[in-house]
Amino acid sequence: MTESVMERLFHVRPEVLHRASDPGLLAVALGATLYTPATRAALAQGIRKQAGSGCLSTVICLEDAVPDDQVAAAEENLLAALAELHAVDDPGELPLIFIRCRTPEQLLDVGRRAGAALGVVYGFVLPKFENETGRGRAFMEALQQLNEHSGRAGDPDAPPLRAMPIIEDLSTTHLQSRVRVLTDNLALINEFRGLVLCVRIGATDMSSAFGLRRSRDLTIYNVKVVANIIGDVVNIFGRPEDGWVISGPVWEHFVNTERVLRPQLRSTPFEAVNEGKLRQRILMENLDGLIREIELDQANGLLGKTVIHPSHVPVVHSLCVVSHEEYLDALDIAGDTGGGVKASSYGNKMNESKPHRPWAERTLLRARAFGVARPGVSFVELLEASMR
């Protein structure tokens, strides 16, 4: 965005973040995490393009996105891309790069083979994270070893390689074992707290466990069995005292198809700012369902989103911006240490300082990461500026 557009849209601008910023703030600031198969041609060029379009975090996938017989070729393609980025680019100008590995052994092997080029990598995504079999601990110990091998352990000039475990394994999906395994997972990531950035949710694998897949007309919260799992993940990992950020599940649609249900994207907010064409573009690009799901993610305590197409990025980031009303509520609540209740600054709700404090603290952290909109500035205006 230009300086004049930033001035027009933001009451408080997002903070300028970098790889060495507080990991608690970076976990909130990941926004739309864009997945790319490690087999993708011109991989380094694609990552640079992502950075230019506002992508803040990206995952290069060596796991389910890569056919079994192409794993070796995918590894070579990934290592070549990392070497190219390391030779040419300033890591601070790239998205935070994560690698999704299949096994702890692959994590350690690929990391060692990357050599100095590992310097452009921020961390690793740990799929099907569970510790019933010791897999979770093996992943964390492999990451710990790689930090020591690469010199990233204790280096004041470079953050350690960090993990984003994904909750998607059958043991964390099936009802009989879910609570026990999730509780064990929480204990494990608390043990390795300094190496874990945030927790991610793998809704595709969760749905697969029951032979299900949501359509573009529905959100993941309409798939009740998966919504129940997400609720349990938030119940165990989302408690304020533990401080873990949980990211929203992947939105996997990007091509317009025939609709069964009517769009639920209201026309009034778009017409109010003469952006009827933008609404039509959102509907044509299959983004209205994404908007609904992000709203529900945030209502259920999830921040950010896994995405698979660049068109998703500005939608996620625009919806992460804190409204002026939310910001004033959060300031009022956080600034009141004595307890009690009073009307909000906008005069349309009550704010209770004690029960609403965790929400206020989380909202103020999001405001630092994504900024605060000016009074009267809507999501539509933020999205229009992001999609130019």
N, C-alpha and C positions, 0 to 999 in steps of 0.2 A: 504494500500500500504506500501511496505517496504521503509526504508529510502533511499536506492539507487534508487528505482523507482521514489520516490518523487523528488529527486535531478535531475534525468534525464528528468522528464516531466515538472516541474514547474519553471518558471522564478520568479514568486511571489507565495508563498504558501498561501492557505486559512488561514484565521485567526482561532484561536481556540475559539469557541463560547460556551457559556453556557446559562442556563436559565435566568440569570440575565443580559445578554448582552443587548445592545441597541435594543429595539423592532423594530426600523426601519431597522436595519441590520438583525435581526432574520426573519423579514417578507420576505426579499430577500433570506435568506439562507434556507428556508423551503424545497426547492427543490421538490423532489417527495414525495407528501403527500399520504401515503398508507392507504386506507380504509379497515376496518375489521368489519364484523357484530359482534354485542355484543353477539350473540348466539354462536360464535366460541368456540369449545372445546379447553382446554389448552391455554386460552387467554393470560395469563401472560407469559407463555413460548414462545408464538408466538411473543409477543412484544420484549422480550429479543433477540430472533432470528433476528428480524428486525434490532435492534440496531447493532448486530454483522455483518450484511450484508451492513451496511452503510446508513440505513434509518434514516433520521433526524427528521421526523415528521410523526405522525400517527393519524388517526381518528377512534375511536370506535363508531360505528353507532347504535343508538337506533331507527332510523327513518325508512326510506324506505327499508333498508336492513333487517328489522325484521318484520315477519308476525304479524298482529294485535293480534292474539291469543297467541303470545309468548313474548309479551312486558315485563310482570312481570318476567318471567324466564330470559330474556335477562338482565334486571336490576340486578337481583341477581348474574348472571354470571359475569357481569361487576364489581359489588362491591366486589365480591370475588377475582377477578383478581387484582383490585387496592389494596386490603388489602394485598395480597401476595407480590406484587411489593413493597409496602411501608415497609413491614416487612424485606425484604431481600435485596433490591436493593438501590443503590445510585441514586437518581433521575437524577443526572448529567450524568450518564452512559446510560440512557434510551433515546429514541426519545422524542421529545416534544409531549406529549399525549393530544389529544383533544377528547371531547365527543360530539357527535352530538345528540341532544335531539329533541323530537317532539314538545314540547311546553315549554313556560316559566315556567309553573308549574312543569313539569317534571325536568327541569334543576335545579330548587331550591330544589326539593324533593331529587333527586339523589345526589346532591352535599352535602346536609345536612346529608343524610344517610351514605355517604362515611366517614364522620368523619375525623380523622387524615390522612386517606389514600388519601384524596383529595390533599395532599401535592405532590403526584407524577403527578398530572394533571396540564397541563399548561393553558388550556382554553377550550372553548366550541365553537362548530360550530352551527350557527343559520340558520336552513333551511328555505326556502321560505320567505326570509326576505322582509318585506314591512311594511309600517306604515299607509296605508289607513284605516286599521281596528284597529290600535293601537298595532298590534302584535310586530312590531319592537321595539317600546318603552318598551313594556312589557318584551321582552327578555332582553333588556339592563338594565332595572330596577331590574329584577330577578338576573342578573349577579352581579350588584352592591350590592344587598342584600347579596348574597352568599359571596362576598368578605368581607363584614363586619362581617357576621356570622362566617366565617372561620379565621378571623384575618389577612387576606391577604391584606386588605385595609390599606395602609400606612406602611406596614411592610418593613423595609429597607433590611431585609435578605431574603425576598421571593417576587418575582414579583407578581403583582395582576393577578387573573384569567382574561384572555383576550378572546375576541370574534373574530370569523371569520364569518361574515354574508355571506350567499350565495344568490346571485341574481338569482332567478329561478321561482319566483311566477308568476302566470298568469298575475297579474297586472303590473309586470315589463317585461312581454313577449309580451302581446298584444299591438299593435300599438297605439290604442286609448288612453291608459292610461300610456304608458311606460315612456315618458319623464317626466311627472308630478310626477309619483311615484318614479322614480330614483332620481329626484331632491330632493324630500322630504327625501329619504333614505340618500342622501349625507349630508343633513343638520343634520339628526339625528346622523349619525356616527361622524360627526364633533363635535357635542355636547358632545358625549361620547368618544372623541378622545383617552383619556388615557386608555380606556378599549378595543379598537379595534386594532387588529394586522394587518389584511389585509382583502381584499374583495375577495371572490371566485365566480366563475361562474358555475352555474348548467346547463350544456348543455343538460343533459339527460331529465330534466323536460321541458326545452325550446323546445326540439324536440318533446316531448310527447304532447305538446299543439297543435301540428299540425299533430299528428299521424305519425311522422317521426323517422327514426333511420339510422345513417350513417353506411355504410359497412366498412369493413377493408381496402378496396381499396381507400377509400376517406377520406378526413379530414373534420372536422366540418366546415371549411371555404368553402367547396363545397356545404354545405346545406345553401343556400343563406339567407333564412329567419332567421336562427339562427346566421349566420355571421353578419347580419344587427343588431341584438340585441347586439352581442358582441361589435360591433362598437359603439353603443350608450352607452354601459356601460363604455367603455374606454373614450369616449367623455366626460362623466360626472364625472367619478371617477378618470380618469387617468391624469388629468392636473397636471403639475409639482408643481404648487403653493399649491395644496392640499396634495401632497406627499403620496397618497395611492398606495400601491402595489396591483395589481390585478393578481390573480393566474389563470393559464390556465385550461380549462375544462377537465373533466375526459376522459382518454383513456380506453375504456372498452373491448378491444379485447386482448386475450392472447393465443388462440389456432389456429393453422394453418388450414385454410380452402381453398377450391378451389378458385383460382384466376380468376377474369374476366379481369382485366387490368394487364399489364406488371409491374414488380417492377421498381421503379424509383431510386433505390439505386445504384449509379455508382460503378463499380468495380475497377476503377483506383486507388482511394485513398487506397483501401484495398490491391491491388496488389503491390502498391509502398512500403508497409511495410510488405509484405509477410503474409497478414492476409486474404487470400481468404476464409479460413475455417470460420473465424469470420463472414464474409459477409453471408455465407450460413446459419450459425446459426441464424443470425438476421432475415433472410428471413423465416426460418422454425419456429421461435418463434414469428412471426407476429410483429416484431419490426420496420420494415422499414416504415410502416404507421405512427407509433408513432414518428419516427424521422422527417418525413415531417411535422407532425402537430406541433411539438415543434418549428421547424424553423419558421413556420407561426405564432405561438403564440408570439415568440420573436419579429418578424417583426411588430406585432400589439400591442406591448407594454405590453404583459403578461409575468410574471415571475413565474417559478415553474409549477407544474402540479399535478392534482389529478390522482392517479393511483390505480389499483386494483390487481396488481400482483407484487411480488418481482422482477421479471425479468425486470420490467420497471424502477426500481430505478437507476441502473447505467447508463442507457441511458439518463435519464433526467439530472443527475448530470454531466455527461461528456459534454453534450451540454450547460450546464450553465457556464462552465469554459470559461474565457475570453481569446480570442486569443491574441498573442503578438501584432499583427497589431492593433486590437481594442484598446488595452491598450495604445500603443504609441499615437494613435489618441486622446484618451480621455485625456491623460496627456497634450498633446499639446494644446488642446482646453481649458481645465480647467485652465491651467497656463497662458493663454493669456487674460488679463483683459481689454485690450485696443480696442478689436474689430478687424475687418478686416478679410482677408482670406489669407491662404497660403497652399502650397502643403503639403500633409501628409508625415510623415517620411518614409513611404514605396514608396512614389512617384507615387501613383496610384489614388489619389482622392484629392479633395479640402476640407479643413477644415475651416469653418466659425465659429469663436469663439462665436458669440452671438446666432445665431439660433441653433447651435449644442451643446450649453452648457448643456441643460437639459439631452440630451442623454449622454454626457460625465460624468456628475455627477452620473447618474444611472449606467453607465458601471463601474465606479470606485467603486461603492458600491457593485456591483456583483463581482468585482475582489477581494474585501475583503472577501466576503462570499465563493467563489469557487476557487479563485486563478487565476493566469495568466499562460498560457502555454508558454513554451520556443519557440523561433523562430523555425519554421519548424515542431513543434509537432502538429499533427492533432487530430481531434476528434476520429479517428480510434484508435490511440495509447492510448488515455485516456480511451476509452471504453474497450479496450483489458485489460488494467491494472485493471480496475474496475470489470471486469467480471471473473477474475481468481478465 
